[in-house]
């Protein structure tokens, strides 16, 4: 792949976000130099399971149910589910619903992301509850959760983006210090707005930062679709550090299917940015969604597995309301791990 030619097809806007234009012809896209390969399906129990997140439970709890905990949820409804396993590859067993509408205090809860907060000595589980805000719940054992606080709302991010968002959801959280903000925690989330004059929905991936994982500041868009008139929109961004460099993996959905019966593949794409998470360059396709099982043309919701050698990612395989949890491995030839701070 010629990176220079890629850069000429993709332009930047203010605040160093990526805009998908002017060339958005999928036929022009190439495979990125850094790619992932399908490894296996981890959970497919007939449920609609999205946005998986995993922890190594025996790193944090004295008597865990199993060495590994995986959190996921249906796209609709109000329940976050815990699965346990003796190995990342499974088999995974359903244990219980750990966050519901009574705990989250709303009638819709989804997109869980779990991180251990050392200062609080607790597991923080971030969810959107409902779509207009991201909140956190906390637990001492990874099984029994209590409501924590609202972290980010759509009103907070609307001050930082060029459209009025209806959501602040699908957050991924990483312990990464951005030099210009000197923060401890970094969040990426998806902001979806109303439709423009062309009937297309505005969309952006937004950066937020925090010192304690509880109080957050919305900063700026990272990956942006411009003024809502482009052909594709970015979803579900997740950080991927390789060789001491910063990459972002995210799904691109075609706008051609909005309001129609048309369904186009949703592939995973990758971009590279600097230490401040600015100046992103689109490197094209990271993983081609399989047309058949388990993807059925859709791959999204990636999450870096935050232990081991850093070469594996969870992802959401399958179309909306019929998804399952699967595993990717980043192809050989790279050294994985958190970039030096």
C-alpha positions in Angstrom: 0.0 0.0 0.0 1.3 3.5 -0.8 0.8 5.6 2.3 1.4 8.8 0.5 -1.3 8.2 -2.0 -3.6 7.3 0.9 -2.9 10.6 2.5 -3.8 12.5 -0.6 -7.2 10.9 -0.6 -8.0 11.8 3.0 -7.9 15.3 4.5 -7.9 16.8 8.0 -10.2 19.3 9.5 -9.8 21.6 12.5 -8.8 20.0 15.8 -6.9 17.3 13.9 -9.8 15.0 13.2 -10.1 12.8 10.2 -12.7 13.6 7.6 -13.8 10.9 5.2 -13.5 12.7 1.9 -13.3 13.7 -0.8 -12.7 10.2 -2.1 -14.9 7.7 -0.3 -15.1 5.0 -2.9 -14.7 1.7 -1.1 -13.4 0.2 -4.3 -10.3 2.4 -3.9 -9.5 1.2 -0.4 -6.5 -1.1 0.1 -5.6 -3.4 2.9 -3.5 -1.7 5.6 0.1 -2.6 6.3 -1.1 -3.6 9.8 -3.9 -6.1 9.6 -5.8 -8.6 11.8 -6.9 -12.2 11.2 -10.0 -13.9 12.5 -9.1 -16.3 15.3 -12.3 -17.8 16.6 -15.9 -17.2 17.8 -15.9 -17.0 21.6 -19.6 -16.6 22.5 -22.6 -17.4 20.3 -25.4 -18.5 22.6 -28.3 -17.1 20.5 -28.2 -13.8 22.3 -27.4 -10.5 20.6 -24.1 -9.7 22.2 -22.2 -6.5 21.5 -19.2 -4.4 22.6 -17.3 -7.1 24.6 -14.8 -6.2 27.3 -12.4 -8.6 29.1 -10.3 -8.5 32.3 -7.9 -11.0 33.9 -9.9 -11.4 37.1 -7.2 -13.1 39.2 -5.1 -10.0 38.8 -7.6 -8.1 41.0 -9.8 -10.4 43.1 -8.7 -12.9 45.8 -11.2 -15.6 44.9 -12.5 -15.0 41.4 -15.1 -17.3 39.8 -12.6 -18.0 37.0 -9.3 -16.5 35.7 -11.1 -14.4 33.1 -14.2 -12.2 33.1 -15.9 -11.0 29.9 -18.7 -8.4 30.0 -21.1 -7.8 27.1 -24.7 -6.8 26.5 -27.5 -6.9 24.0 -27.9 -3.9 21.7 -31.4 -3.3 23.1 -32.6 -3.8 26.6 -31.0 -3.1 30.0 -28.6 -5.8 31.1 -24.9 -6.2 31.1 -23.9 -9.9 31.3 -20.9 -11.6 32.8 -19.2 -14.6 31.2 -16.3 -16.5 32.8 -13.6 -18.8 31.4 -10.3 -20.4 32.3 -8.7 -19.2 29.1 -9.3 -16.3 26.6 -10.2 -18.8 23.9 -12.9 -20.2 26.2 -15.2 -22.0 26.6 -17.1 -19.1 28.1 -20.0 -19.7 30.5 -22.7 -17.3 31.3 -22.7 -16.4 35.0 -25.2 -13.6 35.7 -26.5 -10.2 34.8 -24.4 -7.7 36.7 -25.9 -4.3 35.7 -29.6 -3.8 35.0 -32.0 -0.9 34.9 -32.4 -0.9 38.6 -28.6 -0.4 39.1 -28.1 2.0 36.2 -31.3 3.9 37.1 -32.5 4.0 33.4 -34.4 1.6 31.1 -31.6 1.1 28.6 -28.0 0.0 29.4 -25.4 -1.3 26.9 -21.8 -1.1 25.6 -19.9 -2.2 28.7 -16.2 -1.5 29.1 -14.4 -2.7 32.3 -11.1 -1.3 33.7 -9.5 -1.7 37.1 -9.1 1.7 38.9 -6.2 1.3 41.2 -6.8 4.5 43.1 -10.4 3.5 43.9 -9.4 -0.2 44.4 -12.4 -1.2 42.4 -13.5 -2.4 39.0 -15.1 0.4 37.0 -17.7 -0.7 34.4 -18.6 2.1 31.9 -21.9 1.8 30.1 -24.2 4.1 28.2 -27.3 4.5 30.2 -29.1 5.6 28.2 -27.6 6.6 24.8 -27.3 10.3 25.8 -24.7 9.7 28.5 -21.9 7.4 29.6 -21.9 6.4 33.3 -19.8 4.1 35.5 -20.7 1.4 38.0 -18.2 0.0 40.4 -17.5 -3.3 42.1 -15.1 -5.0 44.5 -15.5 -8.4 43.1 -16.5 -7.9 39.4 -19.9 -9.5 40.0 -21.8 -7.2 42.3 -22.0 -3.6 41.0 -23.3 -0.3 42.4 -24.0 2.9 40.5 -21.2 5.4 40.5 -21.8 8.6 38.6 -22.5 10.2 35.2 -19.2 10.7 33.4 -19.9 12.2 30.0 -23.1 13.6 28.5 -24.1 14.7 25.0 -24.3 18.3 26.3 -20.6 18.1 27.3 -19.5 16.9 23.8 -21.8 19.3 21.9 -19.5 22.1 23.0 -16.7 20.5 21.1 -18.1 19.3 17.8 -19.8 20.9 14.8 -23.2 19.4 15.2 -25.8 18.7 17.9 -25.2 15.1 19.1 -28.0 13.0 20.4 -25.7 10.5 22.1 -22.5 10.0 24.2 -22.1 6.3 24.0 -19.9 3.2 23.1 -17.0 4.4 25.2 -13.6 2.7 25.4 -11.4 3.7 28.2 -7.6 3.3 28.4 -4.9 4.2 31.0 -3.0 6.5 28.6 -1.5 9.9 29.4 -1.8 12.4 26.6 1.1 14.8 27.1 -0.8 18.0 26.3 -3.5 17.2 28.9 -1.4 15.3 31.5 -4.3 13.1 32.2 -4.4 9.5 33.6 -7.4 8.1 31.7 -8.4 8.5 28.1 -11.8 7.8 26.6 -13.1 7.5 23.0 -16.9 7.5 22.4 -19.3 7.8 19.6 -21.4 10.9 19.1 -24.4 10.6 16.7 -26.4 13.7 15.7 -29.6 14.5 13.9 -29.9 14.3 10.1 -28.8 17.1 7.8 -30.5 18.5 4.8 -29.5 15.4 2.7 -31.1 13.1 5.3 -27.8 11.7 6.5 -26.8 11.4 10.1 -23.8 13.4 11.5 -21.2 11.3 13.4 -17.9 11.7 15.2 -15.6 9.8 17.5 -14.8 12.1 20.5 -11.9 12.3 22.8 -12.4 12.7 26.6 -9.8 12.7 29.4 -9.9 12.2 33.2 -7.5 12.2 36.1 -9.5 9.8 38.3 -11.8 7.9 35.9 -14.8 9.6 37.5 -14.8 13.2 36.4 -14.3 13.6 32.7 -13.6 16.5 30.2 -14.7 16.3 26.6 -11.8 17.5 24.5 -12.3 17.3 20.7 -13.3 15.0 17.8 -10.7 12.5 16.8 -12.4 10.9 13.8 -15.1 13.0 12.1 -17.4 12.7 9.1 -17.1 16.4 8.2 -20.5 18.1 7.8 -22.6 15.0 7.6 -22.6 14.8 3.8 -19.9 12.2 3.4 -20.4 8.6 2.3 -19.2 6.7 5.4 -19.3 7.2 9.2 -17.0 6.0 11.9 -18.1 3.9 14.9 -16.7 2.3 18.0 -13.1 3.5 18.1 -10.5 1.6 20.2 -6.8 2.4 20.8 -4.2 -0.1 19.6 -0.5 0.5 20.6 2.1 -1.1 18.4 5.8 -0.5 18.2 5.5 2.5 20.6 3.1 4.1 18.1 -0.6 5.0 18.5 -3.2 3.5 16.3 -7.0 3.7 16.4 -9.2 0.8 15.1 -12.9 1.6 14.2 -15.7 0.5 12.0 -16.9 2.3 9.0 -20.6 2.1 8.0 -21.9 3.0 4.6 -24.5 5.7 4.5 -26.0 4.1 1.4 -28.0 1.7 3.6 -29.6 4.3 5.8 -33.4 4.4 5.3 -33.2 1.5 2.8 -33.1 -2.3 2.8 -29.6 -2.2 1.4 -26.8 -3.7 3.5 -23.1 -3.1 2.8 -20.2 -4.7 4.6 -18.9 -2.9 7.7 -15.1 -3.5 7.8 -12.6 -2.4 10.5 -10.3 0.4 9.6 -7.1 1.7 11.2 -5.5 5.1 11.6 -2.3 6.3 13.1 -1.9 9.4 15.3 0.8 11.1 17.4 1.4 10.9 21.1 -1.2 13.7 21.6 -3.7 11.7 19.6 -3.7 14.3 16.8 -2.7 14.3 13.1 -4.4 11.0 12.3 -3.6 9.3 9.0 -6.1 6.8 7.7 -4.2 3.6 6.8 -7.2 1.8 5.2 -8.6 -1.6 6.1 -7.4 -3.4 9.2 -9.8 -6.4 9.0 -12.2 -7.4 6.2 -15.5 -8.6 7.7 -16.4 -12.1 6.4 -19.4 -12.3 4.2 -20.4 -15.5 6.0 -20.3 -16.7 9.6 -19.5 -15.2 12.1 -19.4 -11.7 10.7 -22.2 -11.9 8.1 -20.7 -8.7 6.6 -20.3 -6.7 9.9 -17.3 -6.3 12.3 -17.3 -3.5 14.9 -16.9 -2.9 18.6 -13.2 -3.9 19.0 -11.5 -3.9 22.4 -7.8 -4.4 23.0 -7.2 -7.3 25.3 -5.2 -5.4 28.0 -3.0 -8.2 29.2 -0.7 -10.7 27.5 1.4 -9.5 24.6 -1.3 -7.0 23.3 -1.7 -8.8 20.0 -5.3 -9.8 20.4 -8.6 -7.9 20.2 -12.2 -8.8 21.0 -14.8 -7.7 18.5 -18.5 -7.8 17.8 -19.2 -10.1 14.8 -22.6 -9.9 13.0 -25.2 -7.5 12.0 -27.3 -5.4 14.4 -29.5 -7.4 16.8 -27.8 -10.7 15.7 -24.2 -10.2 17.0 -21.8 -12.5 18.8 -18.4 -12.2 20.5 -15.3 -13.1 18.5 -11.5 -12.8 18.6 -8.9 -11.3 16.3 -5.2 -11.6 16.3 -3.0 -8.8 14.9 -0.7 -10.2 12.3 3.0 -10.8 12.9 5.8 -8.3 12.5 5.1 -5.9 15.3 6.0 -5.4 19.0 2.9 -4.8 21.1 2.4 -2.8 24.3 1.7 0.6 25.7 3.8 3.3 24.2 6.4 4.9 26.5 4.9 7.9 28.5 
